[in-house]
């Protein structure tokens, strides 16, 4: 059983989340809940949960301040429950931090818990630090993305990513420096993260950074040469859209 605590300033939100837990994730046992963040911090120390469902927007102390108060005593996973805007959701995704949108959907909850039980997601201070840095850049582009590999999590600069290549349900990420990363994510998932950052899917199997293009070649229907010397094919149905990006 996963021992869980819920901290949310709205009692109806707690009751709604508890209901979804009971209906969809019986492996989660809610051992405590509170609408008071300060009381919640004491509850965490006393009950030692495995998982914390944490609301972000609370009047007396927000969710981020709760975690800051716990400092280095965070030895449990965290799933944020939020009604945040789209920019913040992007920051959550970039930081590999799991979240649920209000009102909580049972299928989303079930997916989040399955990631925990399969250990494909685990909260730590690096996640939190990266999230806070990303949230502080609301008027700028996010700089670092957290990507899951077989060995753990890689915190990498978006500007250093040259290209991503599909490998069935996995993909490889090639950077300016270092060996390629093998990710337990599909290319479609990576595309959703990087699309707004100058990346374009020129082929069903290839996502490239437009800033790392060296030249376009009229070979085999169209090829793109990147800074690492690799030549990526351009699919026929994406060629015109790609070339439009370079026309005045």
Residue pairs with C-beta under 8 A, 6 or more apart in sequence:
1 27
1 28
1 29
2 27
2 28
2 29
2 50
2 51
2 113
2 116
2 117
3 29
3 31
3 47
3 48
3 49
3 50
3 51
4 21
4 28
4 29
4 30
4 31
4 49
4 50
4 51
4 52
4 53
5 30
5 31
5 32
5 33
5 34
5 40
5 43
5 44
5 47
5 49
5 51
5 52
5 53
6 14
6 17
6 18
6 30
6 32
6 33
6 34
6 52
6 53
7 33
7 34
7 35
7 37
7 40
7 52
7 53
7 54
7 55
7 58
7 63
7 66
8 14
8 17
8 33
8 35
8 53
8 54
8 55
8 58
8 81
9 35
9 36
9 37
9 55
9 58
9 59
9 60
10 35
10 55
11 35
13 55
13 81
13 102
13 103
14 33
14 35
16 103
16 104
17 53
17 81
17 104
17 109
18 30
18 33
20 104
20 105
20 106
20 109
21 28
21 30
21 109
23 106
24 106
24 107
24 109
24 110
25 109
25 110
25 113
27 113
27 117
28 51
28 113
31 47
31 49
32 43
32 47
32 49
34 40
34 43
36 60
37 58
37 60
37 61
37 62
37 63
37 65
37 66
38 60
38 61
40 66
41 66
41 69
41 70
44 52
44 70
44 76
45 73
48 75
48 76
49 76
50 76
50 77
51 76
51 77
51 78
51 79
51 116
52 76
52 77
52 78
52 79
53 79
53 81
53 100
54 63
54 66
54 67
54 78
54 79
54 80
54 81
55 63
55 80
55 81
55 82
56 62
56 63
56 64
56 80
56 81
56 82
56 84
57 63
57 82
57 83
57 84
61 69
63 80
64 132
67 74
67 78
67 128
72 125
74 123
74 124
74 125
74 128
76 123
77 98
77 116
77 121
77 122
77 123
78 97
78 98
78 123
79 98
79 99
79 100
79 112
80 92
80 97
80 98
80 99
80 100
81 99
81 100
81 102
81 104
82 88
82 89
82 92
82 99
82 100
82 101
82 102
83 101
83 102
84 92
87 138
88 135
89 99
89 101
90 142
90 196
91 131
91 134
91 135
91 142
92 98
92 99
92 131
93 192
93 193
94 130
94 134
94 142
94 144
94 145
94 146
94 193
95 127
95 130
95 131
95 134
95 146
96 121
96 127
96 130
96 146
96 147
96 148
96 153
97 123
97 127
97 128
97 131
98 112
98 115
98 116
98 121
98 123
100 108
100 109
100 112
101 108
112 121
115 121
116 122
120 148
120 184
121 148
126 146
126 153
126 155
127 146
127 153
130 144
130 146
130 155
133 143
133 144
134 142
134 143
134 144
137 143
141 158
141 196
141 197
142 158
142 197
143 157
143 158
143 159
144 155
144 156
144 157
144 158
145 155
145 156
145 158
145 193
145 194
146 153
146 154
146 155
147 153
147 154
147 156
147 173
147 181
147 183
147 185
147 190
148 154
148 183
148 184
148 185
149 181
149 182
149 183
149 184
150 182
150 184
154 181
156 173
156 175
156 181
158 194
158 197
159 211
160 175
160 176
160 177
161 173
161 174
161 175
161 194
161 199
161 209
162 174
162 175
162 176
162 208
162 209
162 212
162 226
162 227
162 228
162 230
163 173
163 174
163 206
163 207
163 208
163 209
163 212
163 226
163 228
163 230
163 232
164 171
164 172
164 173
164 174
164 187
164 190
164 191
164 194
164 199
164 206
164 207
164 208
165 171
165 172
165 174
165 187
165 205
165 206
165 207
166 186
166 187
166 204
166 205
166 206
167 182
169 186
170 182
170 183
170 184
170 185
170 186
171 182
171 183
171 185
171 186
171 187
171 190
172 180
172 181
172 182
172 183
173 180
173 181
173 183
173 190
174 180
174 228
174 230
175 181
176 212
176 227
176 228
183 190
187 201
187 205
187 207
190 207
191 199
191 201
191 207
194 207
198 209
198 210
198 211
199 207
199 208
199 209
199 210
200 207
200 208
200 210
200 242
200 245
201 207
201 208
201 238
202 208
202 224
202 232
202 233
202 234
202 235
202 238
202 242
203 232
203 233
203 234
203 235
203 238
204 235
206 232
206 233
208 224
208 226
208 232
209 226
210 245
212 226
212 227
212 228
213 224
213 225
213 226
213 227
214 225
214 226
214 227
215 224
215 225
216 222
216 223
216 224
216 225
216 234
216 243
216 246
217 223
217 224
217 225
217 231
219 231
220 233
221 233
221 234
221 236
221 239
222 233
222 234
222 239
222 242
223 231
223 232
223 233
223 234
224 231
224 232
224 233
224 234
225 231
226 232
234 242
